[in-house]
Amino acid sequence: MTTKTNTANRAGNTDTAPATTTATTTPTPASAVERAAETERTRAVVAEYLRRVADPEQGPEEIAAMYAEEVEWQIAPNPAVPWIRPRSTRADVVGHWVELAEHTVPEAGGASIDAFLVDGADAVLTGHLHGTLRATGKTFHSPFALRLTVADGEIVRHHIYEDSLGIAAACTPDAPGAEPAA
């Protein structure tokens, strides 16, 4: 069903101002069903991605296989943290997981998910992540929000928002004579 609204200019003069038309479309039952099916497909892809990330038997290649060849991986880069930078290909995603494993202690890190919301092709997860750096022994804790977009069964967008400054502080060795970080 389409609703059209014509609007005249604020002075009420319909002679000199062209009418503006705003169309609002209410989904038909068929498109609502299609949207629900797309939502469930997205939920299944993201759930499989989360399963692979949580499974220590899954390596970087298996995790990256969930991504399209070209991906929009957005994160604010931080030169103090090797794995925190934008990515654009599936091979870059492999690199992320390799770099993360090289710099952190796998059994001393993880994430918890507070919310997992899906609408159509988009999923948003919020939660908390933590880890320990190999080089410094310091830990980091950060809330996060992750937006994933799925197309044709693959992740095409990965936008993550986290406390990259807190993670960078854990990557930075203490100055000689400084008190160790708590």
C-alpha positions as CSV (number, residue, x, y, z in Angstrom):
1,M,0.0,0.0,0.0
2,T,1.4,3.4,-1.0
3,T,0.3,6.7,0.7
4,K,1.0,10.0,-1.0
5,T,1.0,13.4,0.7
6,N,1.0,16.6,-1.2
7,T,2.4,19.6,0.6
8,A,2.2,23.3,-0.4
9,N,4.7,25.9,0.7
10,R,4.4,27.3,4.3
11,A,2.6,30.4,3.2
12,G,-0.2,28.3,1.8
13,N,0.4,29.6,-1.7
14,T,0.0,26.7,-4.0
15,D,0.3,28.8,-7.2
16,T,4.1,29.5,-7.0
17,A,5.5,26.5,-5.1
18,P,5.6,23.1,-6.7
19,A,3.9,20.3,-4.7
20,T,6.2,17.9,-2.9
21,T,5.2,14.2,-2.9
22,T,6.3,11.9,-0.1
23,A,5.7,8.2,-0.6
24,T,5.5,5.8,2.2
25,T,5.4,2.1,1.4
26,T,4.0,-0.5,3.8
27,P,5.5,-3.9,3.1
28,T,3.2,-6.4,1.4
29,P,2.9,-9.8,3.1
30,A,5.2,-11.3,0.5
31,S,7.9,-8.7,1.1
32,A,7.5,-9.1,4.9
33,V,8.0,-12.9,4.4
34,E,11.1,-12.3,2.2
35,R,12.5,-9.9,4.9
36,A,12.0,-12.5,7.6
37,A,13.7,-15.1,5.5
38,E,16.6,-12.8,4.9
39,T,16.8,-12.0,8.6
40,E,17.0,-15.8,9.4
41,R,19.7,-16.3,6.7
42,T,21.7,-13.5,8.2
43,R,21.2,-14.9,11.7
44,A,22.4,-18.3,10.6
45,V,25.6,-16.9,8.9
46,V,26.5,-14.8,12.0
47,A,25.8,-17.7,14.4
48,E,28.2,-19.9,12.3
49,Y,30.8,-17.1,12.3
50,L,30.5,-16.8,16.1
51,R,30.8,-20.6,16.4
52,R,34.0,-20.6,14.4
53,V,35.5,-17.7,16.3
54,A,34.8,-19.5,19.6
55,D,36.1,-22.9,18.5
56,P,39.9,-23.2,19.1
57,E,40.0,-25.9,16.4
58,Q,39.0,-23.3,13.8
59,G,42.0,-21.4,12.3
60,P,42.2,-18.0,10.6
61,E,41.3,-19.5,7.2
62,E,38.1,-21.2,8.4
63,I,37.0,-18.0,10.1
64,A,37.9,-15.9,7.1
65,A,35.9,-18.3,4.8
66,M,32.8,-16.7,6.3
67,Y,33.7,-13.4,4.5
68,A,33.3,-12.4,0.9
69,E,36.5,-11.9,-1.2
70,E,36.0,-8.2,-0.9
71,V,34.9,-6.9,2.5
72,E,34.4,-3.5,4.1
73,W,36.2,-4.0,7.5
74,Q,36.1,-0.8,9.4
75,I,37.9,0.0,12.6
76,A,39.8,3.1,13.7
77,P,43.4,2.1,13.1
78,N,45.8,2.3,16.0
79,P,49.6,2.0,15.2
80,A,50.3,0.6,18.7
81,V,48.0,-2.4,18.0
82,P,49.1,-4.4,15.0
83,W,45.7,-6.1,14.4
84,I,43.6,-3.0,14.8
85,R,43.3,-1.6,11.3
86,P,40.9,-1.6,8.4
87,R,40.8,-4.6,6.0
88,S,39.4,-5.0,2.5
89,T,39.9,-8.6,1.4
90,R,39.3,-12.1,2.8
91,A,43.1,-12.5,2.8
92,D,43.3,-9.4,5.1
93,V,40.8,-11.1,7.4
94,V,43.1,-14.1,7.7
95,G,45.8,-11.7,8.5
96,H,43.7,-10.2,11.3
97,W,43.3,-13.5,13.0
98,V,46.9,-14.5,12.5
99,E,48.1,-11.1,14.0
100,L,45.7,-11.4,16.9
101,A,47.0,-14.9,17.7
102,E,50.6,-13.8,17.5
103,H,50.1,-10.9,19.9
104,T,47.7,-12.3,22.5
105,V,47.4,-15.3,24.7
106,P,44.5,-17.3,23.2
107,E,43.5,-19.0,26.4
108,A,43.5,-15.7,28.3
109,G,41.1,-13.9,26.0
110,G,37.5,-14.0,24.8
111,A,34.3,-12.2,24.4
112,S,30.8,-12.2,25.8
113,I,27.7,-11.1,23.9
114,D,25.0,-9.1,25.6
115,A,22.8,-8.5,22.5
116,F,22.5,-10.1,19.1
117,L,20.1,-8.2,16.9
118,V,19.3,-9.0,13.3
119,D,17.2,-7.2,10.7
120,G,17.4,-8.3,7.1
121,A,21.0,-8.4,6.0
122,D,22.3,-6.6,9.0
123,A,23.3,-7.9,12.4
124,V,24.5,-6.0,15.4
125,L,26.2,-7.6,18.4
126,T,27.2,-5.8,21.6
127,G,29.2,-7.2,24.4
128,H,32.6,-7.2,26.1
129,L,35.9,-8.5,25.0
130,H,39.1,-9.1,26.9
131,G,42.6,-10.4,26.3
132,T,46.2,-10.6,27.5
133,L,49.2,-9.4,25.5
134,R,52.1,-11.7,25.0
135,A,54.8,-9.0,24.9
136,T,53.7,-7.0,28.0
137,G,51.6,-9.5,30.0
138,K,49.0,-6.7,30.4
139,T,45.3,-7.3,30.0
140,F,42.6,-5.3,28.3
141,H,38.9,-5.2,28.7
142,S,36.6,-3.4,26.3
143,P,32.9,-3.0,25.5
144,F,32.3,-3.5,21.8
145,A,29.6,-3.1,19.2
146,L,30.0,-5.1,15.9
147,R,27.9,-4.5,12.8
148,L,28.0,-7.3,10.2
149,T,26.2,-7.3,6.9
150,V,25.6,-10.5,5.0
151,A,25.1,-10.9,1.3
152,D,24.8,-14.3,-0.6
153,G,25.8,-16.2,2.6
154,E,29.0,-14.2,3.2
155,I,29.9,-11.3,5.5
156,V,30.5,-8.2,3.3
157,R,30.7,-5.6,6.1
158,H,32.4,-5.8,9.4
159,H,32.4,-2.5,11.5
160,I,33.7,-2.8,15.0
161,Y,33.6,-0.2,17.7
162,E,35.8,-0.9,20.7
163,D,38.1,0.8,23.2
164,S,41.2,0.7,21.0
165,L,43.0,3.2,23.2
166,G,42.7,0.8,26.2
167,I,43.9,-2.1,24.0
168,A,46.8,0.1,22.9
169,A,47.7,0.8,26.5
170,A,48.0,-2.9,27.1
171,C,50.3,-3.2,24.1
172,T,52.6,-0.5,25.3
173,P,55.5,-1.6,27.6
174,D,55.8,0.3,30.9
175,A,58.6,2.8,31.0
176,P,61.6,1.7,33.0
177,G,61.0,2.5,36.7
178,A,57.3,2.9,36.2
179,E,54.7,1.1,38.3
180,P,53.3,-1.9,36.5
181,A,49.8,-1.5,35.2
182,A,47.0,-2.9,37.4
